[in-house]
């Protein structure tokens, strides 16, 4: 299931297997009340949460202040679904490359830092081999661990997006590396799976269009741990990214 999720499959036919050789039982007719008020359950105020996050992000003039704003933010439901703490970022504050994953896992939830589990250790080895360790800043699309390490929802990513956008503007990287399908779909607002997106260059701009950054999606390190044969593709992506950033450095 994890393999298909990383490959971009997001739906299943049913939660349980169905024996289609059996004749289904007809459901009993339910009596519908003829009159009386109908109870309406209000959903989460996503727009309000996004507006609040945007206001907090706008008031943060440093990465330290942004991390504090994220920790104080109560508009993301993940904060109240078992997460121990917010998990913002690690790495160089003047990085050439910003690595963006989908969300914290169990190890990250404990330590308060992104990509510190087995997948993070593999990412660190890859960055070191490409000479990018001191040139990278690592974060996620959401800042609290989703229950059971599930993929964050579109709404959860939308609520946290103002913080991610502010982080990009504060760090001022030369390029973005999107690790995995959930991050690529959220940042690029595209529906393709990561196997289709990886290795292709895209562009990202903030809401005000003040900057345009090159973006390269790649395979998530957790996927590489489950599918070692795919490491060659991810390594190729990383070398392509390093070459492009170095070329930008050499440009007059």
ZADO-1210 file (C-alpha; in nm, 4 decimals, padded with zeros to 6 digits):
<atoms>
<atom x="00.0000" y="00.0000" z="00.0000" code="UNK" pos="1"/>
<atom x="00.2826" y="00.2395" z="00.0781" code="UNK" pos="2"/>
<atom x="00.4338" y="00.1716" z="-00.2640" code="UNK" pos="3"/>
<atom x="00.1096" y="00.2622" z="-00.4426" code="UNK" pos="4"/>
<atom x="00.0610" y="00.5708" z="-00.2243" code="UNK" pos="5"/>
<atom x="00.4067" y="00.7009" z="-00.3194" code="UNK" pos="6"/>
<atom x="00.3289" y="00.6182" z="-00.6824" code="UNK" pos="7"/>
<atom x="00.0334" y="00.8549" z="-00.6728" code="UNK" pos="8"/>
<atom x="-00.2599" y="00.6160" z="-00.6161" code="UNK" pos="9"/>
<atom x="-00.4926" y="00.7926" z="-00.3744" code="UNK" pos="10"/>
<atom x="-00.8113" y="00.5846" z="-00.3710" code="UNK" pos="11"/>
<atom x="-00.9227" y="00.2277" z="-00.3101" code="UNK" pos="12"/>
<atom x="-01.2469" y="00.0609" z="-00.4085" code="UNK" pos="13"/>
<atom x="-01.3457" y="-00.0318" z="-00.0542" code="UNK" pos="14"/>
<atom x="-01.2075" y="-00.0675" z="00.2950" code="UNK" pos="15"/>
<atom x="-01.2952" y="-00.4395" z="00.3036" code="UNK" pos="16"/>
<atom x="-01.3000" y="-00.7125" z="00.0356" code="UNK" pos="17"/>
<atom x="-01.6410" y="-00.7774" z="-00.1207" code="UNK" pos="18"/>
<atom x="-01.7713" y="-01.1184" z="-00.2282" code="UNK" pos="19"/>
<atom x="-01.9600" y="-01.0191" z="-00.5408" code="UNK" pos="20"/>
<atom x="-02.0952" y="-01.3737" z="-00.5904" code="UNK" pos="21"/>
<atom x="-02.3332" y="-01.3325" z="-00.2970" code="UNK" pos="22"/>
<atom x="-02.6729" y="-01.1747" z="-00.3453" code="UNK" pos="23"/>
<atom x="-02.6809" y="-00.8485" z="-00.1547" code="UNK" pos="24"/>
<atom x="-02.9428" y="-00.7955" z="00.1112" code="UNK" pos="25"/>
<atom x="-03.1793" y="-00.5121" z="00.0410" code="UNK" pos="26"/>
<atom x="-03.1493" y="-00.2369" z="00.2997" code="UNK" pos="27"/>
<atom x="-03.4494" y="-00.1732" z="00.5194" code="UNK" pos="28"/>
<atom x="-03.6313" y="00.1464" z="00.4455" code="UNK" pos="29"/>
<atom x="-03.5562" y="00.4097" z="00.7026" code="UNK" pos="30"/>
<atom x="-03.8353" y="00.6274" z="00.8277" code="UNK" pos="31"/>
<atom x="-03.7725" y="00.9905" z="00.7442" code="UNK" pos="32"/>
<atom x="-03.9124" y="01.2500" z="00.9834" code="UNK" pos="33"/>
<atom x="-04.1844" y="01.4566" z="00.8159" code="UNK" pos="34"/>
<atom x="-04.1054" y="01.7777" z="00.9945" code="UNK" pos="35"/>
<atom x="-03.8813" y="01.9396" z="01.2494" code="UNK" pos="36"/>
<atom x="-03.5435" y="02.1120" z="01.2352" code="UNK" pos="37"/>
<atom x="-03.2511" y="01.9412" z="01.0661" code="UNK" pos="38"/>
<atom x="-02.9237" y="01.9461" z="01.2589" code="UNK" pos="39"/>
<atom x="-02.6331" y="02.0861" z="01.0612" code="UNK" pos="40"/>
<atom x="-02.2768" y="02.0124" z="01.1718" code="UNK" pos="41"/>
<atom x="-02.0386" y="02.2913" z="01.0833" code="UNK" pos="42"/>
<atom x="-01.7103" y="02.1930" z="00.9227" code="UNK" pos="43"/>
<atom x="-01.3726" y="02.3418" z="01.0056" code="UNK" pos="44"/>
<atom x="-01.3189" y="02.7049" z="00.9090" code="UNK" pos="45"/>
<atom x="-01.0366" y="02.6460" z="00.6618" code="UNK" pos="46"/>
<atom x="-01.0510" y="02.9957" z="00.5171" code="UNK" pos="47"/>
<atom x="-01.0308" y="03.1491" z="00.8626" code="UNK" pos="48"/>
<atom x="-00.7376" y="02.9271" z="00.9589" code="UNK" pos="49"/>
<atom x="-00.5522" y="03.0155" z="00.6385" code="UNK" pos="50"/>
<atom x="-00.6109" y="03.3869" z="00.7039" code="UNK" pos="51"/>
<atom x="-00.4818" y="03.3512" z="01.0594" code="UNK" pos="52"/>
<atom x="-00.1731" y="03.1613" z="00.9413" code="UNK" pos="53"/>
<atom x="-00.1075" y="03.4262" z="00.6776" code="UNK" pos="54"/>
<atom x="-00.1266" y="03.7031" z="00.9379" code="UNK" pos="55"/>
<atom x="00.1120" y="03.5215" z="01.1724" code="UNK" pos="56"/>
<atom x="00.3531" y="03.4448" z="00.8889" code="UNK" pos="57"/>
<atom x="00.3498" y="03.8049" z="00.7708" code="UNK" pos="58"/>
<atom x="00.4484" y="03.9215" z="01.1174" code="UNK" pos="59"/>
<atom x="00.7522" y="03.6890" z="01.1357" code="UNK" pos="60"/>
<atom x="01.0699" y="03.8687" z="01.0276" code="UNK" pos="61"/>
<atom x="01.3053" y="03.5781" z="01.0969" code="UNK" pos="62"/>
<atom x="01.3044" y="03.1996" z="01.0869" code="UNK" pos="63"/>
<atom x="01.3129" y="03.1933" z="01.4666" code="UNK" pos="64"/>
<atom x="01.0046" y="03.4133" z="01.4821" code="UNK" pos="65"/>
<atom x="00.8361" y="03.1987" z="01.2183" code="UNK" pos="66"/>
<atom x="00.9046" y="02.8814" z="01.4178" code="UNK" pos="67"/>
<atom x="00.7498" y="03.0464" z="01.7244" code="UNK" pos="68"/>
<atom x="00.4451" y="03.1544" z="01.5235" code="UNK" pos="69"/>
<atom x="00.3964" y="02.7989" z="01.3984" code="UNK" pos="70"/>
<atom x="00.4230" y="02.6582" z="01.7514" code="UNK" pos="71"/>
<atom x="00.1565" y="02.9041" z="01.8735" code="UNK" pos="72"/>
<atom x="-00.0784" y="02.8463" z="01.5802" code="UNK" pos="73"/>
<atom x="-00.3947" y="02.6516" z="01.6645" code="UNK" pos="74"/>
<atom x="-00.5606" y="02.6531" z="01.3238" code="UNK" pos="75"/>
<atom x="-00.4260" y="02.3170" z="01.2023" code="UNK" pos="76"/>
<atom x="-00.6216" y="02.0195" z="01.3368" code="UNK" pos="77"/>
<atom x="-00.3084" y="01.8019" z="01.3328" code="UNK" pos="78"/>
<atom x="-00.1857" y="01.9881" z="01.6401" code="UNK" pos="79"/>
<atom x="-00.4676" y="01.8308" z="01.8423" code="UNK" pos="80"/>
<atom x="-00.4586" y="01.4797" z="01.6963" code="UNK" pos="81"/>
<atom x="-00.1740" y="01.3347" z="01.9012" code="UNK" pos="82"/>
<atom x="00.1283" y="01.5368" z="01.7900" code="UNK" pos="83"/>
<atom x="00.3778" y="01.6095" z="02.0677" code="UNK" pos="84"/>
<atom x="00.5079" y="01.9353" z="01.9228" code="UNK" pos="85"/>
<atom x="00.5468" y="02.1388" z="01.6082" code="UNK" pos="86"/>
<atom x="00.8272" y="02.0367" z="01.3705" code="UNK" pos="87"/>
<atom x="00.9512" y="02.3241" z="01.1576" code="UNK" pos="88"/>
<atom x="01.2922" y="02.2992" z="00.9940" code="UNK" pos="89"/>
<atom x="01.6646" y="02.2363" z="01.0114" code="UNK" pos="90"/>
<atom x="01.9643" y="02.3348" z="00.8024" code="UNK" pos="91"/>
<atom x="02.1344" y="02.6467" z="00.6735" code="UNK" pos="92"/>
<atom x="01.9345" y="02.9681" z="00.7054" code="UNK" pos="93"/>
<atom x="02.0970" y="03.0977" z="00.3865" code="UNK" pos="94"/>
<atom x="02.0653" y="02.7738" z="00.1919" code="UNK" pos="95"/>
<atom x="02.0876" y="02.7429" z="-00.1847" code="UNK" pos="96"/>
<atom x="01.8400" y="02.4547" z="-00.1793" code="UNK" pos="97"/>
<atom x="01.5208" y="02.4089" z="00.0210" code="UNK" pos="98"/>
<atom x="01.4090" y="02.0474" z="00.0590" code="UNK" pos="99"/>
<atom x="01.0354" y="02.0141" z="00.1232" code="UNK" pos="100"/>
<atom x="00.8820" y="01.6865" z="00.2392" code="UNK" pos="101"/>
<atom x="00.5232" y="01.6040" z="00.3253" code="UNK" pos="102"/>
<atom x="00.5136" y="01.5975" z="00.7066" code="UNK" pos="103"/>
<atom x="00.6814" y="01.4803" z="01.0270" code="UNK" pos="104"/>
<atom x="00.6904" y="01.1157" z="01.1267" code="UNK" pos="105"/>
<atom x="00.7291" y="00.9495" z="01.4648" code="UNK" pos="106"/>
<atom x="01.1002" y="01.0264" z="01.5071" code="UNK" pos="107"/>
<atom x="01.0503" y="01.3859" z="01.3983" code="UNK" pos="108"/>
<atom x="00.7590" y="01.4254" z="01.6394" code="UNK" pos="109"/>
<atom x="00.9825" y="01.3195" z="01.9281" code="UNK" pos="110"/>
<atom x="01.2865" y="01.5294" z="01.8365" code="UNK" pos="111"/>
<atom x="01.1117" y="01.8336" z="01.6920" code="UNK" pos="112"/>
<atom x="01.3200" y="01.8294" z="01.3722" code="UNK" pos="113"/>
<atom x="01.2260" y="01.7174" z="01.0186" code="UNK" pos="114"/>
<atom x="01.3820" y="01.4182" z="00.8421" code="UNK" pos="115"/>
<atom x="01.5696" y="01.2666" z="01.1366" code="UNK" pos="116"/>
<atom x="01.4419" y="00.9075" z="01.1079" code="UNK" pos="117"/>
<atom x="01.5697" y="00.6417" z="00.8680" code="UNK" pos="118"/>
<atom x="01.4416" y="00.8325" z="00.5660" code="UNK" pos="119"/>
<atom x="01.6095" y="01.1479" z="00.6917" code="UNK" pos="120"/>
<atom x="01.9368" y="00.9668" z="00.7445" code="UNK" pos="121"/>
<atom x="01.9271" y="00.8503" z="00.3840" code="UNK" pos="122"/>
<atom x="01.8488" y="01.2057" z="00.2704" code="UNK" pos="123"/>
<atom x="02.1464" y="01.3377" z="00.4676" code="UNK" pos="124"/>
<atom x="02.3767" y="01.0808" z="00.3065" code="UNK" pos="125"/>
<atom x="02.2548" y="01.1772" z="-00.0393" code="UNK" pos="126"/>
<atom x="02.2970" y="01.5493" z="00.0257" code="UNK" pos="127"/>
<atom x="02.6457" y="01.4885" z="00.1655" code="UNK" pos="128"/>
<atom x="02.7461" y="01.2798" z="-00.1360" code="UNK" pos="129"/>
<atom x="02.6308" y="01.5601" z="-00.3651" code="UNK" pos="130"/>
<atom x="02.8156" y="01.8226" z="-00.1607" code="UNK" pos="131"/>
<atom x="02.4921" y="01.9919" z="-00.0558" code="UNK" pos="132"/>
<atom x="02.4810" y="01.9392" z="00.3206" code="UNK" pos="133"/>
<atom x="02.5791" y="02.2940" z="00.4144" code="UNK" pos="134"/>
<atom x="02.3715" y="02.4362" z="00.1312" code="UNK" pos="135"/>
<atom x="02.0362" y="02.2830" z="00.2264" code="UNK" pos="136"/>
<atom x="01.7385" y="02.3842" z="00.4386" code="UNK" pos="137"/>
<atom x="01.4878" y="02.1079" z="00.5178" code="UNK" pos="138"/>
<atom x="01.1193" y="02.1462" z="00.6045" code="UNK" pos="139"/>
<atom x="00.7725" y="02.0015" z="00.5270" code="UNK" pos="140"/>
<atom x="00.4313" y="02.1016" z="00.3964" code="UNK" pos="141"/>
<atom x="00.2761" y="02.0529" z="00.7427" code="UNK" pos="142"/>
<atom x="00.4333" y="02.1000" z="01.0845" code="UNK" pos="143"/>
<atom x="00.2638" y="01.8405" z="01.3034" code="UNK" pos="144"/>
<atom x="00.2722" y="01.4642" z="01.2693" code="UNK" pos="145"/>
<atom x="-00.0399" y="01.3249" z="01.0989" code="UNK" pos="146"/>
<atom x="-00.1915" y="01.0358" z="01.3004" code="UNK" pos="147"/>
<atom x="-00.0394" y="00.7044" z="01.2017" code="UNK" pos="148"/>
<atom x="00.2023" y="00.8826" z="00.9662" code="UNK" pos="149"/>
<atom x="-00.0767" y="00.9152" z="00.7106" code="UNK" pos="150"/>
<atom x="-00.0431" y="01.1552" z="00.4187" code="UNK" pos="151"/>
<atom x="-00.1515" y="01.5087" z="00.5153" code="UNK" pos="152"/>
<atom x="-00.4775" y="01.6226" z="00.3612" code="UNK" pos="153"/>
<atom x="-00.5102" y="01.9031" z="00.1096" code="UNK" pos="154"/>
<atom x="-00.6836" y="02.1154" z="00.3758" code="UNK" pos="155"/>
<atom x="-00.4052" y="02.0585" z="00.6285" code="UNK" pos="156"/>
<atom x="-00.1443" y="02.1564" z="00.3721" code="UNK" pos="157"/>
<atom x="-00.3451" y="02.4639" z="00.2717" code="UNK" pos="158"/>
<atom x="-00.3631" y="02.5838" z="00.6309" code="UNK" pos="159"/>
<atom x="00.0139" y="02.5504" z="00.6704" code="UNK" pos="160"/>
<atom x="00.1010" y="02.6922" z="00.3282" code="UNK" pos="161"/>
<atom x="00.1437" y="03.0562" z="00.4432" code="UNK" pos="162"/>
<atom x="00.4164" y="02.9415" z="00.6822" code="UNK" pos="163"/>
<atom x="00.5941" y="02.7441" z="00.4096" code="UNK" pos="164"/>
<atom x="00.5755" y="03.0384" z="00.1710" code="UNK" pos="165"/>
<atom x="00.7200" y="03.2711" z="00.4354" code="UNK" pos="166"/>
<atom x="01.0026" y="03.0251" z="00.5055" code="UNK" pos="167"/>
<atom x="01.0942" y="03.0241" z="00.1372" code="UNK" pos="168"/>
<atom x="01.0956" y="03.4046" z="00.1269" code="UNK" pos="169"/>
<atom x="01.3127" y="03.4257" z="00.4394" code="UNK" pos="170"/>
<atom x="01.5684" y="03.1657" z="00.3291" code="UNK" pos="171"/>
<atom x="01.5786" y="03.2878" z="-00.0324" code="UNK" pos="172"/>
<atom x="01.6962" y="02.9560" z="-00.1825" code="UNK" pos="173"/>
<atom x="01.8015" y="02.9272" z="-00.5444" code="UNK" pos="174"/>
<atom x="01.5868" y="02.6158" z="-00.5994" code="UNK" pos="175"/>
<atom x="01.3304" y="02.3915" z="-00.4312" code="UNK" pos="176"/>
<atom x="01.3568" y="02.0111" z="-00.4076" code="UNK" pos="177"/>
<atom x="01.0183" y="01.8463" z="-00.3438" code="UNK" pos="178"/>
<atom x="01.0499" y="01.5060" z="-00.1781" code="UNK" pos="179"/>
<atom x="00.7562" y="01.2812" z="-00.2586" code="UNK" pos="180"/>
<atom x="00.4167" y="01.3061" z="-00.4213" code="UNK" pos="181"/>
<atom x="00.2345" y="01.4827" z="-00.1383" code="UNK" pos="182"/>
<atom x="00.4849" y="01.7689" z="-00.1336" code="UNK" pos="183"/>
<atom x="00.4997" y="01.7953" z="-00.5135" code="UNK" pos="184"/>
<atom x="00.1223" y="01.8065" z="-00.5543" code="UNK" pos="185"/>
<atom x="00.0806" y="02.0647" z="-00.2798" code="UNK" pos="186"/>
<atom x="00.3574" y="02.3052" z="-00.3814" code="UNK" pos="187"/>
<atom x="00.2990" y="02.2774" z="-00.7561" code="UNK" pos="188"/>
<atom x="-00.0816" y="02.2417" z="-00.7387" code="UNK" pos="189"/>
<atom x="-00.0723" y="01.9498" z="-00.9820" code="UNK" pos="190"/>
<atom x="-00.2519" y="01.6148" z="-00.9839" code="UNK" pos="191"/>
<atom x="00.0123" y="01.3868" z="-01.1386" code="UNK" pos="192"/>
<atom x="00.1853" y="01.1225" z="-00.9313" code="UNK" pos="193"/>
<atom x="00.5470" y="01.1587" z="-00.8289" code="UNK" pos="194"/>
<atom x="00.6660" y="00.9002" z="-01.0824" code="UNK" pos="195"/>
<atom x="00.5374" y="01.1326" z="-01.3521" code="UNK" pos="196"/>
<atom x="00.6593" y="01.4569" z="-01.1936" code="UNK" pos="197"/>
<atom x="01.0076" y="01.3558" z="-01.0795" code="UNK" pos="198"/>
<atom x="01.3052" y="01.4712" z="-01.2780" code="UNK" pos="199"/>
<atom x="01.1095" y="01.7511" z="-01.4488" code="UNK" pos="200"/>
<atom x="01.1650" y="02.1216" z="-01.3856" code="UNK" pos="201"/>
<atom x="00.8796" y="02.3469" z="-01.2771" code="UNK" pos="202"/>
<atom x="00.8506" y="02.6982" z="-01.1350" code="UNK" pos="203"/>
<atom x="00.7112" y="02.8315" z="-00.8079" code="UNK" pos="204"/>
<atom x="00.6108" y="03.1835" z="-00.7125" code="UNK" pos="205"/>
<atom x="00.4547" y="03.3239" z="-00.3928" code="UNK" pos="206"/>
<atom x="00.1095" y="03.4773" z="-00.4009" code="UNK" pos="207"/>
<atom x="00.2526" y="03.8219" z="-00.4752" code="UNK" pos="208"/>
<atom x="00.4702" y="03.6913" z="-00.7594" code="UNK" pos="209"/>
<atom x="00.7755" y="03.8635" z="-00.6150" code="UNK" pos="210"/>
<atom x="01.0129" y="03.5788" z="-00.7037" code="UNK" pos="211"/>
<atom x="01.0238" y="03.2817" z="-00.9401" code="UNK" pos="212"/>
<atom x="01.2139" y="02.9727" z="-00.8281" code="UNK" pos="213"/>
<atom x="01.3007" y="02.6542" z="-01.0180" code="UNK" pos="214"/>
<atom x="01.1462" y="02.3450" z="-00.8628" code="UNK" pos="215"/>
<atom x="01.2495" y="01.9808" z="-00.9017" code="UNK" pos="216"/>
<atom x="01.0283" y="01.7004" z="-00.7639" code="UNK" pos="217"/>
<atom x="01.2016" y="01.3774" z="-00.6662" code="UNK" pos="218"/>
<atom x="01.1268" y="01.0489" z="-00.4932" code="UNK" pos="219"/>
<atom x="01.0823" y="01.0530" z="-00.1172" code="UNK" pos="220"/>
<atom x="01.3658" y="00.8878" z="00.0798" code="UNK" pos="221"/>
<atom x="01.1106" y="00.6626" z="00.2522" code="UNK" pos="222"/>
<atom x="01.0123" y="00.5299" z="-00.0914" code="UNK" pos="223"/>
<atom x="01.3788" y="00.4691" z="-00.1709" code="UNK" pos="224"/>
<atom x="01.4167" y="00.2616" z="00.1454" code="UNK" pos="225"/>
<atom x="01.1314" y="00.0392" z="00.0292" code="UNK" pos="226"/>
<atom x="01.2411" y="00.0415" z="-00.3358" code="UNK" pos="227"/>
<atom x="01.6244" y="00.0498" z="-00.3481" code="UNK" pos="228"/>
<atom x="01.6253" y="00.0141" z="-00.7269" code="UNK" pos="229"/>
<atom x="01.4776" y="00.3658" z="-00.7498" code="UNK" pos="230"/>
<atom x="01.7773" y="00.5253" z="-00.5767" code="UNK" pos="231"/>
<atom x="01.9478" y="00.5731" z="-00.9128" code="UNK" pos="232"/>
<atom x="01.6660" y="00.8011" z="-01.0286" code="UNK" pos="233"/>
<atom x="01.6718" y="01.0075" z="-00.7083" code="UNK" pos="234"/>
<atom x="02.0510" y="01.0410" z="-00.7295" code="UNK" pos="235"/>
<atom x="02.0197" y="01.1616" z="-01.0870" code="UNK" pos="236"/>
<atom x="01.7655" y="01.4215" z="-00.9731" code="UNK" pos="237"/>
<atom x="01.9991" y="01.5418" z="-00.6997" code="UNK" pos="238"/>
<atom x="02.2933" y="01.5790" z="-00.9374" code="UNK" pos="239"/>
<atom x="02.0731" y="01.7698" z="-01.1811" code="UNK" pos="240"/>
<atom x="01.9687" y="02.0034" z="-00.9006" code="UNK" pos="241"/>
<atom x="02.3268" y="02.0599" z="-00.7842" code="UNK" pos="242"/>
<atom x="02.4400" y="02.1358" z="-01.1379" code="UNK" pos="243"/>
<atom x="02.1631" y="02.3904" z="-01.1882" code="UNK" pos="244"/>
<atom x="02.2363" y="02.5686" z="-00.8627" code="UNK" pos="245"/>
<atom x="02.6078" y="02.5782" z="-00.9384" code="UNK" pos="246"/>
<atom x="02.5308" y="02.7166" z="-01.2824" code="UNK" pos="247"/>
<atom x="02.3246" y="02.9926" z="-01.1221" code="UNK" pos="248"/>
<atom x="02.6188" y="03.0753" z="-00.8952" code="UNK" pos="249"/>
<atom x="02.8479" y="03.1130" z="-01.1962" code="UNK" pos="250"/>
<atom x="02.6086" y="03.3358" z="-01.3865" code="UNK" pos="251"/>
<atom x="02.7136" y="03.7037" z="-01.3989" code="UNK" pos="252"/>
</atoms>
